[in-house]
Amino acid sequence: MGKKNVTFDDIAKYTNFSKTTISRYFNNPDSLTLENQKIISDALEALNYKENKVARILANGKTEFVGILIPDLYMHYYAQMLSEILATYEKFGYKFLVFEGNLDKTIEQQYIQELLAYKIEGLIVLSHTIASKDLAAYNVPVVTIEREDQYTCSVNTDNYMGAVQATSLLCKNNCDILFHLNQQVSETTPGYQRIQGFLDICQEYNRPYKLLLTSFGRTYEENEKRIGEILQEMEENYKGKKKGIFVSNDTHANIFLNLIIRKYGCLPEEYRIVGFDDSPIASSAIIPISTVGQQIEKIAYQAMELLVMQMNERKKRKPVPLREPIHQVITPVLKRRSTTD
């Protein structure tokens, strides 16, 4: 065919099928026999057919775009999760439109409206701002990750097990008192189970503890200031005691570690630290940080797989909606490193 664009008419003449049959191959392949699908597929290869994506979108309204609403890219967990979701293109062939939220419900609702205007076929949400009931009302397949998920399909870490692993490790390090650093977390979110797991193990081991639920701010400077204040309080009130600190994410665990290193030039024997996520900052820290691995690559893949399942069902002639949301839970993996040796 030289450099000429191959049309449906060219394919029809090559295969002796009608243009209607060729169109069905692209838009509803299940309506053709496997034999006829193979004939057309072989013809596309022989003719060096290059699909006109814009024309296909106009013809069937399917964009192969998925929207992503993510809280921020400052936290290493979210940055890595986004990277792993984008990497699923190789497997599933969907492209992504990404909005970074700002904890403003009205603004994030505008972001979703913008995504819907681009005819996204599905939506992955990590932001906590919009309730799952509201997300489900947008009438587009949705999968959420690590947030409230009563009305949407979701993929989450087993946060309770992760907290049990982290807190038990600190107990086995013979810490005199245990601390858990976290934000104020709603009991409806998966992350609340990190708090519950911490409390249960402290009580089981009959170990003194302190739960530090606070706002850390949204920038590195704000995080460092608040964590510095917490460290100062520990130094003043628990001097001479071996302190086990379970931090709710690796970003804050790394800041905590850096502040200690700046003060002492090393990690003193009286401090033991465990983070949560197993984002790259934990393994690459000046002293590699023990952490609870969330298997981020697996979560991202299964979230996309769950979304594709819903989107494919929508494309059927008689789609069958889910009777109830599917919730998948991924087992965490404890990573023991130098901060608990």
N, C-alpha and C positions, 0 to 999 in steps of 0.2 A: 504493500500500500504506500511505500515511500514515506514522505513526511506528512501526507494527508491525514487529518483526524478521522479515525474510524468511527462510523456511525452505526446506529442500530440497523439501518437499512443494509449496510455492508455486511454485518454479522448475519442478518436474515438471509441474504443471498448466498453467503458462504455455506450456511447450514441447511438451507432449504426450509427453514422455519419462518413463521410469520413474525412481523415486528412485535405483535402482541405477545407472542411466546417469549421473545427476547426480553421484553420489558418485564414479564413475569419472572424471568430468571433473576433479574436484579432486585425486584421489589417483593417477590413472594416465591422464592425458590422451592419451598416445600410443595407448591402446587404442580411441580413438574416431576416426572420420574427421574430416578437417579441416572438412568441411561441418557436421557435428554440433557440433564444438567452436565454430564460429562462431555457430551458432544459440544455444547456451547462453551464450556470451560476450555476445551482443546482449541476451539475456534478463536477465542480471545487471545490465547497464547500465540497461535499461528499468525494472527493479524496484528500482533503487537499492540493490542488495545490498551489505551490509557483512559481510565475513567474520568469523566468530567464531574468532579465533586459538586460544583455549584449547580449544575443541571440536575443532578440526582437529588439534591436537597430541595430544589424547587418542585421536582416531580413528586416526591413522597413525603416531604416534610421532616425527614430523618437527618439530623446533622452529625451524628456520631460525636457529639460534644457532651461532656459531663461537667457539671459545675462543682466547685469546691469552695466551701466557706471555712476558713481557718482563723483561729483567734489572733495569732501573731507569728512572726518568724524569728522573734528574739529568743524564745525558748527553744533549745536545741531539739527537744522531742518533736515539736511541731515542724521544724525545718526538715528533720530527717523523715518524718511521716509523709510530708508533702513530696519529698524526693522519691520515696518508695512508691507512692501512688502514681506519680508521673511515669515511673519505670514500667508500670503495667501495660503501657501502650504496646510494647513488644508482643504481649500475649493477647490482649483483647482488642486492640486497634482503636480505642476511643481516645479522643483528644480532650484537653482540659481547659476550662476557663476558671481562673482562681481569683477570689477576693479575700483580702486580709481584713478581718473584722476589727472593731475598735470598742467592743463592749457597749455599743449603743444600739438598742433593739431597732429603733426607727431606721437608722442608717443601714443596718444589716438586712432589714426587710427590703429596703431599696435595692441593695445588692442582689437579692434573690429575684426581685422583679426584673432587674437588668439581665440576669442569667436566663430567666424564662423568656425574655424578649429575643434572646439568641437561640431559642428553641432547643435548650438542653434536653437530653433524653433522661438524665438522672442527676442526682445531687448527693454529694458526700459532705457531711457537716461535722466539724470538730468544735466549732464555736458553741458556747453554752447559753447564749443570749436568748434565742428563740425557742420556746417550748416545743417538744416533739409533737404535741397535738396540733400546733400551728403549722409545723413543717409538713405533717401528713395531709393537711388541708390544701396544699398547693397542687395536689393531683399529679405528682410526678414521682417516680421511684426515688426513695431516699434511704441512705444508710448513714447512721451516725457512729462516731468513734469516741469512746471515753466521755460520755455525757449522758444526761437524762434521756431515756429512750422508750418510754412506755408505749408510744404510738408509732414508732418507727423501727425498722430493722436495724440491727447494730452489731458491731464487733468490739469487744472490750477485753482487757486483760482481767485475769482473776486477781483483782486488787487485794482482796482479803488474804489469799495465799501469799502474795508478794510481801504484804506487811508482816505476816507471820514469819516468813523466811528472814526478812531484814531484822526484825526485833529479836528473834531467837538467836541470830548470829551475834548481836550485841550482848545478849545475856551470856552466851558462851565465851565472850571475850572478858567476862567477869567485871562488867561495868557496874559501878556503885549506884548510878542513877541514869535513867534513860529519858531522852527528850525526843519529841516528834515535832518537826517544823512543817507547818502546812498553812494553807489559807482557810478561811471559813468556807466549809463545803456543805452543800445541801445533802441531806440523807438520801435524796432520790438519784444522786449521781454515783456512778461506779467508784469514783475516787474517794467517797466517804468510807469505803471499806478499808482503805489504808489506815484510817484513824481507828476503826473498830478492831482491826487485826492487831494494831499496836497495843491498844488498851487490854485486849484479851490476853496477850502474851505477858504483858507486865504483871497482870493479876495472877496468871498461872504460875509465873516464876516468883511471885511475891516480891517484885522488884520496885523500888521507888521510881516514880516517873513524873514528868511534867509535859503537858500538852500545850504547845505554843501555836495557837491559831491566830494569824495576823495578816494584815495586808502588807505585801512586799513592794508594791508599786509596779510600774510597767517598764521602767528603764533600768539599765545596769546600775546607774548611779543611785537610784532609789532602792534597788535591791541590796546593794552593797551597804548603804547607810543603815537600813533596817536590820540586816544580818549582823552588821558590826555592833549595833545596840544589843542584840540578843547575845552575842559572844561576850560583850562586856558584863552583862548581867550574870552570865554563867561564871565568869572569872571572879566576880565579887561574891556571889552567893554560894558557890560550890567549889571553892578553892580546895585543892588536895584530893578531891573525889575523882574517880575515873568516870568520865562522862561518855555515854554512848548516844550519838546523835543520828536519828533516822530522819532524813530530809526527803520531802515528797517529790523532788525532781533533781536531776543531775546538774542542771544549771545553777541552782541555789546551793547544792552540795559543793560544787566547785568554788563558788564564791566564799563559802564558809571555810573551806580548806585553804584558799589563798590568803584569807585574813589571818589564819593561824600561822601559816608559813612566814608571812611578813613579820609577825610579832616574835616568833621563836626561831625561825630559820630551819625548822623541821616540824614534824608532827609529834608532839609530846606524847608520852606513854598514857597520859591521863585523858586523851581524846581518841575516840573511835568513831568513824563516820561511815554511814551507808546511804547511798542515794536511791533513786528510782528512775528507770527508763532504759538504761544502758545505751544512751546516746553517745556519740563519739567523744564528747568532752570528758566523759568519765574515764575511758581507757587512756586518753592522751593527756590527762591532767599531770601536773608536776609530780604528784604522787598518785598513781592510778587508784581510782575510787571504787571501792566495793559498791555494788548496785544490784537492783532487781531488774533483770532484763525483761522488757516487754515484748520481745520478738516482733519488733516494729515492721520488718519486712513481711512477716506472715500476716500480721493484722491488716496491712495495706492490701495485700493480695486477696485475702478473704473478703475484705470490704468490697473490693472491686468485683470479685466473683459473685458475691451476693447481690450487688447492684445489677450486674449484667444479667443474672438470672431473672430479675424483675423486669428489666428492660426488654429482654427477649420475649417474655410472656406477653408484654404489651403489644408486640408486633404480630402476634398470632391473629388469625381471623376471628376466633372466639376466645379471647384471653380469660383466664381464670384467676381472679384476684386472690391474694393470700387471705386466709381466714383470720390470721393473727400475725403480728410481727415475728420475725425470726431473730433470736438473740444468740450470737455465738460468743463463746468465752475462750480465750487463749491462755494456756498455762504459762506463768512466768518462769524464768530461769535465774537463780541466784548466781551472781558473778563475784567471787571472792577475790579481792585485790589487796593492795598494800595498806589501805586505811583501816583494815580489821585484822592485820597479821599480829 
